[in-house]
Amino acid sequence: MISVYPADERYFSDNGIKILKPLQAIVTKEDNGEYKIEMVDTVDNIEYYQAGMIIRTDTPWGKQGFRLSNPIIENNRITVEGKHLYFDLANYLIADSYIVDKNCNDALDHLKLGCDTTPPFTFSSNITEINSFRCVRKSFEEAIPTIIERWGGHLIRDNWSVTINAEIGQDRGVTLVYGKDITSISQEEIWDDVLTKILPVGKDGLTLPEVYVSLSESLYDIPYSKVISFDQDNIDPADYMNEDGELDESSYNNALEDDLRTKANEYLQNNKFPKVNYTVETYITDVSDVGDTIYVKHPKCKINIITNVILIEYDCILNKYTRIEFGNFRIKLKDLISRVSEQVEEQVNQKQEQRISFLQDELQLATSKIWGAMGDSYVIYDG
């Protein structure tokens, strides 16, 4: 059922202003991204598709609300798009809110308290990692990508409820065979960074006694090998000083070797598979939401590639999925811009704060010297 509600609706306790029967209603849901409905109807119902109104429709994830905007009329058809109610967070502004050493749940509550008007949302998270974030002159919706960047996790948007959890989706054991089950697809594969063996190089040209780090399993018919350099600034020599204040070289070198070995193995695990992305214009059984696991049996790999559902399109009239996108990578331009902008802003703010602090200290010192020099002196005004 698809119903329309006034813009100020909060509780959805009835069927709204009217039950609609549009010609088309497609919901698109993307992991940490888009969540919208696109509708087409006749102009006879134009009064129910005004900007700001809320469309509530059945989805595989319960009844969800979408706020309409920018209706387009062409001949006798009206086309309108609605963003999920979550995006109402763009209207709640944060002048300056400094989150210091909090978990993700507390960080969300802290931002809610920092809004110019209290948003009608509840927030929660199961991410216990401690982090910090200063949010200056942003909307709540603009702050969420930084929260996800700092604390990690995935958005779960359910009307007026917003959750960020470490993991989403389910593993139902869905396996697709490349070229058999997934023949009608668009695909993208990147093999440039695939590795099965590396020669890790650390601080000051450090190498491991065993020289190479390799995968234990045999994945491909040919090797994929590279020399990879790692930053080891996290190993501080000051932590390895003896009682005489001298560097314990043996302990320090062992720490560097252990760190290099750990980083090399992590890098190898993160790059042992090609980066793949598949879009299927059909229905896949046992897939219900973004984050669900799909195993892909690829002819070039001896074991299955693990992917996750990234995007789903759902037809609210036909009650079926019409498009599923899944893969093990995707860089979104919006997120990239957000991360870069945030990093630049923080660096500028840090430098500015350091400069202000320095100037204040210098001014205080200069003022003290001036008053000290004038303490026993006289000023004669001769006109």
C-alpha positions in Angstrom: 0.0 0.0 0.0 1.2 3.5 -0.9 -0.2 6.4 1.1 0.4 10.2 1.1 0.7 12.3 4.3 1.0 16.0 5.1 4.5 17.4 5.5 4.3 17.6 9.4 3.2 14.0 9.9 5.2 12.2 12.6 3.3 9.1 13.8 1.6 7.5 10.7 -1.2 6.2 12.8 -3.7 6.1 9.9 -3.7 5.7 6.1 -3.0 9.4 5.5 -4.7 11.8 3.2 -5.2 9.2 0.4 -4.1 5.8 -0.7 -2.4 6.2 -4.0 -2.2 3.8 -7.0 0.7 5.3 -9.1 1.8 4.0 -12.5 5.3 3.5 -11.2 7.0 3.4 -7.8 10.6 2.3 -7.5 12.7 2.4 -4.3 16.4 2.6 -4.5 18.5 1.7 -1.4 22.3 2.1 -1.3 24.7 1.1 1.5 25.6 4.4 3.2 24.2 6.3 0.3 21.0 6.9 -1.7 17.6 5.9 -0.3 14.8 7.3 -2.4 11.5 6.6 -4.2 10.8 7.6 -7.8 7.1 7.8 -8.8 5.1 8.4 -11.9 1.3 9.1 -11.9 -1.3 11.0 -13.9 -1.7 14.7 -13.4 -5.2 14.0 -12.1 -3.5 13.3 -8.8 -1.1 16.2 -8.8 -2.5 17.6 -5.5 -1.0 14.5 -3.7 2.5 15.0 -5.1 3.4 18.4 -3.8 6.9 19.2 -2.5 7.2 18.4 1.2 4.5 15.8 1.4 5.4 12.3 2.7 4.9 9.1 0.7 4.7 6.0 2.9 5.0 2.6 1.1 5.5 -1.1 1.8 9.1 -2.3 1.3 11.0 -5.4 2.2 12.3 -3.4 5.2 8.9 -2.4 6.5 6.8 0.6 5.8 9.1 3.6 5.0 8.5 7.3 4.5 9.9 9.5 1.8 9.6 13.3 1.5 8.7 14.5 -1.9 10.5 17.2 -3.9 10.7 18.8 -7.3 7.7 17.4 -9.2 8.0 17.4 -13.0 4.9 17.6 -15.2 5.1 16.4 -18.8 1.9 16.1 -20.8 -0.5 14.1 -18.6 2.2 12.6 -16.4 3.7 13.8 -13.2 7.1 12.5 -12.1 8.4 13.0 -8.6 11.2 11.9 -6.4 11.2 11.5 -2.6 14.2 11.1 -0.3 13.9 8.9 2.7 12.9 10.7 5.9 16.5 10.3 7.1 17.6 13.1 4.8 15.5 15.5 6.8 18.6 15.7 8.9 19.9 18.1 6.3 17.6 20.7 7.9 19.2 20.5 11.4 22.3 22.6 11.8 25.3 22.3 14.1 27.2 25.5 14.8 30.0 23.8 16.8 29.9 20.5 18.5 33.1 18.9 19.8 33.0 15.1 20.4 35.9 14.0 22.5 36.7 10.3 23.2 33.3 8.9 22.8 31.8 5.7 21.2 29.6 6.0 18.1 26.3 5.9 20.1 27.4 8.7 22.4 28.8 10.7 19.4 25.4 10.6 17.7 23.6 11.8 20.9 26.2 14.5 21.3 25.5 15.8 17.8 21.8 15.7 18.4 22.2 17.9 21.4 24.3 20.3 19.3 21.6 20.9 16.7 19.8 24.3 16.5 16.5 22.5 16.8 16.1 19.0 18.3 15.5 16.6 15.4 12.7 14.1 15.8 15.0 11.1 15.3 16.3 8.4 17.7 19.9 7.4 17.2 21.8 4.2 18.2 25.0 2.3 17.4 26.7 -0.9 18.5 30.2 0.4 17.6 32.2 0.7 20.8 35.4 2.1 19.3 36.4 5.4 20.9 37.1 8.4 18.7 36.8 12.2 18.5 35.3 14.6 16.0 34.7 18.4 15.9 31.7 19.3 13.8 31.7 23.0 12.8 29.0 24.7 10.7 27.5 21.5 9.2 24.1 20.0 9.0 23.5 16.7 10.9 23.2 14.9 7.5 26.6 16.3 6.4 28.2 15.1 9.7 27.1 11.5 9.2 29.7 10.6 6.5 32.5 11.8 8.9 31.0 9.8 11.7 31.1 6.7 9.5 34.6 7.5 8.3 35.9 7.9 11.9 33.9 5.1 13.7 33.2 2.9 10.7 29.9 1.1 10.2 26.8 1.1 8.0 23.6 3.1 8.1 20.3 1.5 9.0 17.5 4.0 8.2 14.0 3.2 9.5 11.7 6.2 9.3 12.6 8.4 12.3 15.2 5.9 13.6 18.9 6.1 12.5 21.3 3.3 13.5 25.0 2.9 12.6 26.1 -0.7 13.1 29.5 -2.4 12.6 27.9 -5.0 10.2 24.7 -5.2 8.3 23.0 -7.8 6.1 23.1 -11.6 6.4 25.0 -14.5 5.0 22.5 -17.0 3.6 25.1 -18.9 1.6 24.1 -17.4 -1.8 26.7 -18.5 -4.4 26.6 -17.4 -8.0 28.7 -18.9 -10.8 30.3 -16.4 -13.1 29.1 -17.1 -16.7 26.3 -19.3 -15.5 24.1 -17.8 -12.9 25.2 -14.2 -13.7 25.3 -14.0 -17.4 23.1 -10.9 -18.0 25.2 -8.5 -16.0 27.3 -5.4 -16.2 30.6 -6.0 -14.5 33.8 -4.2 -13.5 37.0 -5.9 -12.5 40.4 -4.5 -11.3 43.3 -6.8 -11.1 46.1 -4.2 -10.8 46.5 -4.6 -7.0 46.1 -8.3 -6.7 48.9 -9.9 -4.7 49.8 -13.4 -3.6 53.4 -12.6 -2.5 55.2 -9.4 -1.4 58.6 -8.3 -0.3 57.8 -5.8 2.5 60.2 -2.9 3.2 60.0 -0.9 6.4 61.8 1.9 8.1 65.2 2.8 6.8 65.1 -0.1 4.2 64.3 -2.7 6.8 63.4 -6.2 5.4 62.3 -9.3 7.2 64.6 -12.3 7.9 62.4 -14.4 5.8 62.4 -11.7 3.1 59.0 -12.6 1.6 55.4 -12.8 2.9 53.2 -15.2 0.9 49.6 -16.5 1.0 49.3 -20.0 2.4 46.6 -20.9 -0.2 47.2 -21.2 -3.9 44.6 -19.0 -5.6 45.8 -18.5 -9.1 47.8 -20.2 -11.9 50.4 -17.5 -11.9 52.0 -15.5 -9.0 51.2 -11.9 -8.3 54.2 -10.3 -6.6 55.4 -6.8 -5.6 57.7 -4.9 -3.4 55.6 -2.9 -0.9 57.0 -0.2 1.4 55.3 0.4 4.7 55.3 3.5 7.0 56.5 2.6 10.6 56.2 5.9 12.3 53.9 4.2 14.9 57.0 2.5 16.4 58.5 5.2 18.7 62.2 4.7 19.6 61.5 6.5 22.9 59.5 3.4 24.0 62.6 1.3 23.8 65.1 3.2 25.9 66.9 1.5 28.8 67.4 2.9 32.3 70.5 4.8 31.1 68.4 6.6 28.4 70.0 4.6 25.6 68.2 2.9 22.8 67.8 -0.8 23.3 68.5 -1.7 19.7 67.6 -5.3 20.0 64.1 -4.7 21.4 63.5 -1.8 19.0 64.5 -3.9 15.9 62.3 -6.8 17.0 59.4 -4.4 17.4 60.0 -3.0 13.9 60.2 -6.5 12.4 57.0 -7.6 14.2 55.2 -4.5 13.0 56.4 -4.9 9.4 55.3 -8.6 9.4 51.9 -7.8 10.7 51.3 -5.0 8.2 52.5 -7.1 5.3 50.2 -9.9 6.2 47.2 -7.5 6.6 48.0 -5.9 3.2 48.2 -9.3 1.5 44.9 -10.4 2.9 43.2 -7.1 1.8 44.6 -7.5 -1.8 44.5 -11.2 -2.5 41.3 -10.9 -4.6 40.5 -8.7 -7.6 38.2 -5.8 -6.9 34.9 -6.6 -8.6 31.5 -5.0 -9.0 28.5 -6.6 -10.6 25.0 -5.2 -11.4 22.3 -7.8 -12.1 19.0 -6.7 -13.7 17.1 -9.7 -12.3 15.9 -11.3 -9.1 18.3 -13.2 -6.9 16.7 -15.5 -4.3 17.7 -15.3 -0.7 18.9 -11.7 -0.9 16.9 -9.2 1.2 18.9 -6.2 2.0 22.1 -4.2 1.4 25.0 -5.8 3.2 23.9 -9.4 2.4 26.8 -11.7 1.4 27.0 -13.1 -2.1 29.8 -15.6 -3.0 31.0 -15.3 -6.6 32.7 -18.4 -8.2 35.0 -16.7 -10.7 36.8 -18.8 -13.3 40.2 -17.3 -12.6 40.0 -17.8 -8.8 40.3 -21.2 -7.1 38.0 -20.1 -4.2 34.9 -18.0 -4.1 35.2 -14.2 -4.0 33.2 -12.7 -1.1 31.1 -9.8 -2.1 28.3 -7.8 -0.4 25.1 -6.3 -1.8 25.8 -2.6 -2.4 22.5 -1.3 -3.9 19.0 -2.6 -4.4 16.1 -1.4 -6.5 12.6 -2.5 -5.5 9.3 -2.2 -7.4 6.7 -1.3 -4.8 3.8 -2.1 -7.3 5.1 -5.4 -8.5 6.6 -6.2 -5.1 9.9 -7.5 -6.4 13.5 -6.6 -6.8 14.4 -5.2 -10.2 18.1 -4.5 -9.8 20.8 -5.7 -7.4 24.4 -4.5 -7.4 27.1 -6.3 -5.4 30.9 -6.3 -5.1 33.9 -6.0 -2.8 34.7 -2.3 -3.6 33.3 1.0 -4.7 34.6 4.5 -4.2 31.9 7.1 -4.0 32.8 10.6 -5.1 30.6 12.2 -2.5 32.3 10.3 0.3 35.7 11.1 -1.2 35.0 14.8 -1.3 33.6 14.7 2.2 36.8 13.0 3.5 39.2 15.3 1.7 37.2 18.4 2.8 37.1 17.3 6.4 40.8 16.5 6.5 41.7 19.9 4.9 39.4 21.7 7.3 40.8 20.0 10.3 44.4 20.7 9.3 43.6 24.4 8.7 41.8 24.6 12.1 44.7 22.9 13.9 47.2 25.3 12.3 45.0 28.3 13.0 44.5 27.3 16.7 48.3 26.7 17.0 49.0 30.2 15.5 46.4 31.9 17.7 47.8 30.2 20.8 51.4 31.2 19.8 50.4 34.9 19.2 48.5 35.1 22.5 51.6 33.8 24.4 53.8 36.3 22.5 51.3 39.2 23.2 51.2 38.3 26.9 55.0 38.2 27.1 55.4 41.5 25.3 52.7 43.2 27.5 54.5 42.0 30.7 57.8 43.4 29.5 56.2 46.8 28.6 54.5 47.1 32.0 57.7 45.9 33.7 59.8 48.5 32.0 57.3 51.3 32.7 56.8 50.4 36.4 59.3 53.0 37.7 59.3 55.4 34.8 57.5 58.7 34.0 55.9 60.0 30.9 56.3 63.8 30.3 53.8 65.3 27.9 55.2 68.5 26.3 52.4 69.2 24.0 
